[in-house]
Amino acid sequence: MNLRFFLLVLASALPMAVRAHHAVGAFFDTSAPMTLNGIVTSMQWRNPHVLLSIESDSDGGEAQMWQVESGGPTLLRRLGVTAEIAAVGDRVSISGYPSRVDPREMIGVRIELADGRTLPMFPTLAARFGLQPQFGVHITEEAAAADSLSASGIFRVWTYGRTSDRPAVEPAYTEQALAGQAQYDPLVDDPALRCIAAGMPLVMDNPFPIEFTDRGDEILLALELWDIERTIHMAVSASGMGHRGTPLGFSTGRWEGNTLEVATTDIDWAIFDDAGTPQSGQVRSFERFTLSDDEHRLDYEVTITDSETLLEPLELRWHWDWIPGEALQHYGCTLEE
């Protein structure tokens, strides 16, 4: 087992407008829900995903070994689902979808424990199996109260808006971009297989929390995903001259009322989306983070331009919500052994 399913696990966690349209359906047969009953033989609770090995019940024959993948541990922890829910030797029942790649692998969506509890393993698919995940159960009253006192404007932790009315957008790709996309094999070429963090602008499109910190002439934008930190240069004199291209590029910002506008250039990252569409060194992004009047919502708009990838500028938007007491967790991607 390796990290080859990280791409689809992350992609299916939110309605990405520019991800590969096949996503989960490309690797798992979502038209054939299944339930696996058996004994837990091993558990690995680490990013980018949780992995369980299950010895299935036999029907008069030999028991079979299954590999079950689910959502990442930091997301599951926010649902109150931790490594303590089960132990090696416990009997469980897991519902989900079979792999199209390996006959003994599945994506686990719901787990039924020996003590009678039923918990989600893959939050955004859980409703298909009769579960409505409740986020924020891990937050204490003390943490929420302290956060309510310290939060100031945009400077706090923001959680991806899971009820977002985000519009679907079909990018207009160049022929060159489509040709590169056709040659991309996510089971081989995806950098996540080597625990390599994504670059801009793709990295902003993820279901993990983000946090803004005021550092005077700079704003630190931390992403839980990949433990990434973006620096937004706020000084009027800030310039990317002499800056060597990096996956996150060089970002400058300015305030327009309650909106933080961020322009990012010098991006040295070759992949535009989860479909493997290539992007060039000419890619640029212009972001707008707009704080609501009650400071409980952060609306996001981004315009992406790249003449070698896009026939026209691509505009995307979604939002984050403020959940008092929420904090970024260590992501710590770990290669499979």
N, C-alpha and C positions, 0 to 999 in steps of 0.2 A: 504494500500500500504506500502511495506517495501523496503529494499535495495536488494531484491533477484535478481534483474536484473543487479546489478553492475558488476558482473563477466563477463557477456556476452557483456555489453556495453564497458567495457575496452578491452576485448579480441578481439572484432571485430574492434577495432581502429587501429590495426596493424597486420602484418602477422606473428604471433607468431608460431614458429616451434614446440613448446612443449605444446601448449595449447590444450584444448579439441577440437577435430576436429569438433564437432557439433556446438559449439559457438552459434551465433545468430540463426542459423537454428534449434537449439534444442528447442528454446522458442518462436520464431516468424516464421511464414510461409512466407519465402522469395520468394515462388513461387506464392504468391497471393497478389501483390501490391494493396493497397487500398487508398482511399482519404476520409477524414473525414471533413465535413463542420459543423461549429457550433460556439457557443459563449464561450469565455474563462470565466470560473467561478472561477478559482484559478491558481496561478503560484508559483512555488517554484524553485528559482535559487540558487542551492547549490550543492556542491559535495556530493556524487559521480556522480549525474546526475541531469538534469533539469526535473521537473515534472509539467505537465499541466493537469488541469481538463477541459474537454470540454463537453458542453451540445449540443449534435448533433441535426441537423435539423430533424424534424419529417416528415415522409411521410404519413400524414393522421392519424398517431397514436401518442403515447406519445413520447416526446423527451427522448433520452437516455444519460446517463452520461458515459463518457469515460475517462480513464486515459492514458496519453501519456507521454512516457519517451524519452529522447534524450541524446545527449552527455553531458559531464560535462561542467560547466560554464567557467572554465579557458580555455579550448580548444575552446569553442564557442566565447569567448571574443577575441581571436586572429583572428577570422574571422570577427570581427566587429559586432557580434551578442550578444546583452546584454538583460537584463531584461526589458529595455525600448522599445523593439520592439513591445510589445503589453501590454494591460492592461485588467483587469477584465472588462467584458462587450463588448470587441472587438470581431468582427466577423473574423474568420480565416478559412483557408483551409489547412489541414495537410495531407501530403502523406507519406506513410510508409508501415509497414507490421503488420498484426494482430498477437496477442499473441496466442500461442498454449495452454497457461495455463488458461487464463481468457478471456471470450468472449467480454469483454468491455475494453480491454487494447491493446495498439499498441506501436510500436516503431516509433517515428516520424523522418523522414529523411529530409523533405522539408516543409517549412511553407510559405503560401501565405497570406500576410497581407491586411488589408482593404485599405491601401493606394497604393496597386498595387505592392509593393516589394515582391520578392521571395527570401528567405534566406535558407541556409542549417541548419539543426538541428543535423545532424549526418554526419560529414565531409566525412568519407571514403565510405559512401554509396550514397552520394549526386549525383554522376555521373550517377547512375542508373535512376535518376529522372531529368536528364538534367542540373545539376548544376556542375560547376567546382569551388570549394572553393578557395578563394585567401587568403593565410595566410600572416600575418604581417601587415595588414591594420591598426592595433592599434598602430604601432610604429611611433613616431614622428621623424622628421629629426634631431631635437636637440639630442634626445636620441641615435640615430644611430651614429651621429657624435661623441658624447662623448664616446660611447662604442668603436668606432674605435680607439680612442686615448688611452684608458685605457687597452684594451685587450692585453694580453701578453701570447703567446704560448698557452698552454692548459688551462690557467686560464681565463675562460670566461664562458658564458652561451651557451649551445649546444642544438640544437633542433633536435628531431628525424627525420631521413632522410625519408621523405614521398615518395620519388621516389627510395627508396632503392631496389637494385637488390638482395635482401637477398634470399639465397637458402633455400628451404624447407628441413627439416631434420626430419627423423623418429627415435625417440629414441628407443634403444633396451632395453626394460624393463625386469627385472627379473620376475619370476612367482609371487614372493611375492609382488612386486610392482603392478602388474596387478590385483592381488586379492584385494589389498587395494583400487585401483582405482575403481573397480567394486562396492565397498561398499560406495563410496563417493556420497553424495547427495548435489549438489551445492545450492539447495534451503534451505538447513538446515545447512550444515556443513561449508559453506564458511565463513571464519573469517570476510570478508568484511561486512557481514550482521550486525556485531557488531562494525563496524568501527575499526577493528584491522588491522594494517598495515602488509603487507606481509614481509617475510624475504628473505635472500639470498638463492640461486642466482635468484629466481623468480622475485624479486622486480626490478631488472635492466631491465627487459623486459617490457617496458611500453612506451606509446606515449608522455609522458610529458617531458619537458626540464630538463636538469641537469646542474650543475655548479660546477666548480673546483675553489678552493681558496687556495692560497699558505700560509701556516702557519709555514714556516721554517722546523722543523723536522716532521711536519705533513701536510697532504693535506686533506682539507675538501671537500668531494664530496656530494653536496646537490642535492636531488631529489625533484622536485615539487610534485610528487605523494606522498601522505601521509605526506608531509613536512618532509621527512626523511633526516637525515644527517649521512653519513658514514665517519669515520676517517681512513685515510690511514697513517700508521706509516712509516716514511721514514728513521729514524735513523738506522744505521747498527746494533746497539745493540738491536733493537726492538724485543720483543719476546712475544708470547702469553702465556708463562708459568704463571700459576696462574690466568689466565683470565677465568672467568666463561662464559660458552656458552650464547650467545645472538642471537636473530633472524638475526642480521647483521654480526655476527661472529667477528673475529679479523683479520684485514687486514694489511699486510706489503707491501711496495712498493719499487721499484728501477727503475732508468732510464736506458734505453738501447737506446742511441741515442735520437731520438724524440719520443720514445715509453715509456709509463709508464706501467710497469708490476706490477700487484697486485695479491698477493696470499692471499686467505681468508680461514681460518680454524675456528674451535670452533663455528660452526653454530648450533644454537638451534632453528630450525624451522622445523616443521613436514611435510610441504607440498611442493612438488617439482614443480608442475605446476598447471595450472588452471583446469586440469582434476581431481585434487585431488589425484594424485599419491603421495604416502608417500615417504619421504626421511629420511635417518638415520642421526645419529650424526657423521657419517663418511664422510659426504658430504664435498667436497672441490671444490673451484673454482680458476682458474688461468686466470686472465684477462689481455688483452693487449690493451691499448688505444694509437693509433698511429696518430700523427698530420701530416697533409699533408704539403707539402712545402709552399703552399700559405696560410696556417693556416685557411682555410675556411672549412675544413672537418676533422672529427675525426673518424677514423675507429676503430671498436671494434671487438675483438675476445675473446671468453671465452671457456675454457675447463672445464667441470664439471665431477667429478668422485664421485661415491658412489657405492660400491660393492653390497650393499643391494637393490639398486634401478635400477642400470644400468649394463647391461652385458658388456658394453664397454664405455670408456669415450665419452661424448657427446660434440661436438664442434659446436658452433653457432657463427654467425657473422652478423653485420649490421653496420650502421654508423649514425653519427649525423652531422648536418650542422651548421655553424655559421651564424646567422641572426643578424647583428649589431642592437643594441637597444633592443633586446629581454631580458626579465627579468623573474625570477621565480615569480610566484604568490602564494599566500597562498591557500593551498588546503582545509583544514578544513572540513574533512568528518563529516556529521551530520546525526544522526539517524532520521529516519522518525517518525513523531508524529502519 
